[in-house]
């Protein structure tokens, strides 16, 4: 089983462990390091982005202020080196970090 498959399996069985698996899985390369630096809240924002939610909708879903989501978005895009939310989602899907359902 590959790393992304193991993470997907863990995500289905025990969703709160997906970040532990991602940060402790031994992989090589810059891509793995890029994903390890995201916080749990940034991963939540990224998952909301895959659903096409706006910052305001994400804030409501996560129970926080829209300004907080904007801060998470800025940090998320910077860490991923993404120009916009669409590129961040494309990176996550192509690296099998997040699966579109």
Secondary structure, 3 states (H helix, E strand, C coil): CCHHHHHHHHHHHCHHHHHHHHHHCCCCCHHHHHHHCCCHHHHHHHHHHHCCCCHHHHHHHHCCCHHHHHHHHHHHHHHHCCCCHHHHHHHHHHCCCCCCC
